[in-house]
């Protein structure tokens, strides 16, 4: 009888351990999924990041919030509602003036190469902040470097589907449809224009998107090839939207091109 009782206890303990292990495993998976989803959500809403040293600080500008974190006493973490930037008339400088119940800040973003004083990494923007507590007359002035975060959803291969409001066909080009492969992290793209290979750089600021410095090979193209029209639409692009695996490029005049995402 004792042997059966001991066997029953061992089986019960083994089952309990297995259940706990499975629960912990599921919890870890759910937590990982939650972290991944939160990261994707943050990546999609934060469009500018800046950092500075001595003391260390970080700035994130998003579509709803501007968040400042630092090692500065009394200013460890401050959140402001996002405000529209004020553009300077005579220079490529944007200024954000923000405040909440406890603090206020003036954030200036200047398009000029900026080198991190510790890592040596060069960023395309210099950032200056003047931040203070509303009950304090002293303003903390700090500087650092930053960059716009290109929408990660652009990072893919896109094949042309519509050009200037009309569906395109292979017969409009040479052998195959135009395509672009966007590398969002490096702000670069490459692809096929319909006759020649093309490449260039991206300029991204929040919802603003431009295709710059477009170069191509010099192969002669048939007269009916629409490569020139396609490249001009890329050069005229100022905005974009992504929906249902389609990338639509536009400017103030309207829709220019539609691409289909391919794997």
Secondary structure, DSSP 8 states (H G I E B T S, - for coil): -HHHHHHHHHHHHHHHHHHHHHHHHHHHHHHHHHHHHHHHHHHHHEEEEEEETTTTEEEEEESSEEEEEESSTT-SEEEEE----EE-SSSSEEEEEEE-SSEEEEEEEEEEEEE-TTT--EEEEEEEEEEEETT----EEEEEEEEE---GGG-SEEEEEEETTEE--GGGSSSS--EEEEETTTTEEEEE-SSSEEEEEEEEETTEEEEEEEEE------TT--HHHHHHHHHH--EEEEETTEEEEEETTEEEEEEEEE-
